[in-house]
Amino acid sequence: IELLHSLGAVPYISLMGISAGVDRILSLVAYSPVSLNGVPIRFPHLVSICGNFHQVIYWKASKKLSSCQTRIIISHHVNDKLCKWRDVKGFWEWLSKKYNTKIYKQLNLMERING
């Protein structure tokens, strides 16, 4: 590990969560240290599948996601009764515009036809 650190290796952590697991991975991002033994931690990819929306966790994680230039993939069903797409969509769109973050969305077929 010391050799990798001396060569400037950066810890990359890609994350994927489903439903409440999205909150968990965003909590990891939000409350993780900025560095590991002085080496910055990066989150190159995040996959959110039917993620729930807890505003505080999302807002806190947003700064790290943007500073890491994280590519975000969202898969959500617009008729999800537990995790409303309206709330989830609003946050990801805000993040995309504010920080110029690359966000890839995959929604159910009905939204693509109607939207």
C-alpha positions, 0 to 999 in steps of 0.5 A: 500500500505504501508503494501505491501511495508513493506512486500517487495512486488514488483510492477509487470507490464505485458504489451501487445501491437499491432502494434504501441502499441508495441512502446507505451509499450516499451516507458513506459518501457524505460522511467519508473522510476526504482522504485515506492516509493523506491520499484523496478518496474518489467516487468515479461512479454511483448507481442508484436503482429506485432510490429513496430520497432523504434530503439531508443525506443527498445534499451532504453527499452532493458536494463530494459527488461533484468534486469527484466528477462522479458519473451517476446512473439512475434507474427508477420506475416513475410509478414507484409508490415507496420512493416518489420519482418527483422528489428523486428527479428534482434532486438529480436535476439540480445536482446536474445543473449546479455542478455540471455532473454527468447523470444518466437516467433510465426510466420505465417505458411509459415515461419515455413514451409520455415524456 
